[in-house]
Amino acid sequence: MRNFVRLLLVTLSMFAWAINAHAGLLDQLFGATPNSSVVNAPAPSNAPATAVSPLLVYSQVSDYRLGAGDKLGITVFNEKELSMEVLLSDAGSFLYPFLGEVVAKNKTIGDLQALLTNQLKDGYLIDPKVYVSILEYRPFFVNGEVGKPGGYPYQPGLTIRKAISLAGGLTPRASLTKIYVIHENDPLGQPRLTMLDAVIVPGDIVTVDQSFF
């Protein structure tokens, strides 16, 4: 009888060990951990965003107003001689086959596509398929107490902080409270006090003043 009880206890122990080992194997295969519910839990609704939404980027580009210095790519389907790269002149225009001078200043990409499509339809092509893209934005400028003052290619979503970084960073004499921006579309060209996290647009002129303390 004792031998039977002892044999039963040994059998039960081996069975329990087998269950634990099997559970451990499943954890390894499927990545289950005691904290898996915490690791995979969705971020709280008030968590700060860490990336720019593609929709936001698209919106910025679609609303962008063209101006002097912008480099565009124009593609007309099945028309190689009408597909080209153009650089907008100081007047915000470019020369285009058949159409002559085309004024793109203050137009959006959609506006320009529609303009070219309609003008090419008028006696040149039956059903033109026109696509316009921005190859290079007109530059912005950084002056004053930065490492490398000058003009730099614009990038969507650019802030004052990033612009200063592109210009070599602040000098030891730079003031963090006296940073000004002149917007290209400001008819008065008035310098306005700005902050490091403010967003700039193409053609802006950023000036970092000297600190006297």
N, C-alpha and C positions, 0 to 999 in steps of 0.2 A: 504493500500500500504506500509506504514512504517513497519507494522508487517511482511509483506512478505519479505521486504528487510532485516529486522533484522534476520528473520528465515534463509534466504539464507546465510547471513554472518556467522551465528552460524554453519550452515551445512558445509560451506567451511572450517572453522577453525577446526572442528572435523575431516574432511577428511584429512587435512594437518597433523594434529597430528597423525592420523592413519598411514600415509605414513612414518613419522619419526620413529614412534615406530616399524614399521615393518622392517625398515632398520637397526635399532639398534639390533633387534632380530637376523637378518641375520649376523650382525657383531659378535654377541656373539656365534652363532652356528658354523660359519666357520672361526672365528679368524681374520676377516678382520679388519685392523686398518689403520689409515692414513699413517703409516710408514711401512706397510707390504711390500711394494715394496723394501724398503731399507733393511729391516731385512732379506728378502729372496734372496737378490741379490747375485750372485756368487762373490767369492773373486776375487780381481784383479789378473792378471796373474803373477805379480811380488810379490805376498804375500809370506812370508817365510813359508817353510814347517814345520809342527809341529810334524809329525810322520814319522817313517821310512817305506818306501814302502815295502810291503810283498815280492815283486819281488826282491828288493835289498837284503833283509835278505836271501832269497832263493839262490841268486847268491853268497853271501858270504859263505854260507854253502857248496854249490856245488863246489866251488873253493878251499875250505879249504884243506890244506895238513896235513895229519895225522902225528902224532909223539908220542914219548914216553910219557906215562901218560894219553893219551886219552882213555876213556872208551867207548866201542862200544856195540851195540846190534845187533846181527846177527839172522835173522829169515829166516828159509827155510820152505816154505809152505809144510804142511803135514809131516814134518820131525822134531819131537820134540827133538830127540837126537842131531840134528845138529843146533838147535836154542838155543842160549846162549848169555851171556854177557862176554866180554873179556876186559882185561886191557892191553894196549900195554906196552911191556917191555922197558928197557933202549935202546934196539936195535930197538925198533919200531915194534916188531913182537909179535905173539901170537901162541899158540898151538891149532890146530883144528883137530877134529876126521878125520881119513883117510888120511888127507893131511899133518899132522905133523906141522912144523913151517911155518907160513905164514908171510911174511914181508909186513907190511902195511905202513912203513915210507915213507913219501913224496908222498903217493898216495892220490887221492881224494876218496870220498865215492863211486862215480861211478866207478872209477878204481878198487877198492876193490871188489865191487859187481860183476863186469865182471870177475875178477880173480877167485873168489870163484865159480862162475857159470861155467866157463870153466873147472876148475879143477875137480869139482864134476861131470861134464858130462863125464869126461875121465875115464870111467869104474865103476862109483859109482851110479849115478842117470841118468835116461833117459832125463828128462826135468826139472831140478831144478829151482825153483823160489826163488831167494835169494834177501833179503832186508837188507841193513845195515844202521844203524842210529847212530848218536853221542849221547850217553847218558850223557857224561860229558867231557868237554874239559880239556886238560892238563892245569895246573895252570900258572899264571903269578906271578911275585914277585915285592914287593915294599920295598925298603930299605931307610935308612937315616932318615930325620926329619919328620916322620909320627907317628901317635899315636900307631899303631900296625903293625910294620914291619913283613913281612912274605909272604907266598905264599897264593894265593886266586884262587878259580875256575874262569876260564875265561867265559865271556859272549859275544856273538857277538855284535859288535858295541861299545865295551868298549873304553872309552877315558882315557887319563891320569888323567883328573879331577875326573872322576868317580872311577878310580882305587885308587886314593889317598883317596877319600871319604870312599871306602870300607876298607881301611887300617887305619881308625880312624882319617883322616884329617891331616892337617899340624900342626906341633908344632909351638910355638911362635918364634922359632929360624929359621924356614924354609925360604929358599930363593925362591921367585917366578920366578926368572930369571935363576936359576941354577938347572934345572931339566933335568936329562939325562936318556936315554934308551939304553939298549943293546938288539938288536934283536937276537933271537935264531938262525936264519939262517945266521947271519953275521959270516963268517969264521974267521975274525980278532977279534971278540968280542969287538969292539970298542964302548965306550960310545959316544952317540950323543946327542947334545943339542936338547931339544924338547919343545913343548908348551902344555898348559893344554888341548887344544881341539884336540890334535893329537890322532889318533886312534892307539891302540896297538893290538898285536896279541898274541896268546898263547905262553908261554915260554919267553916272554919279561921280562927283569929285569929293573925296574924303580928305579932310585935313586934320592932323593931330598937332595941337599946339604944344608949346614948351611949358613945362612946369617951373615955377619960380621958387619953389619951396624944397 
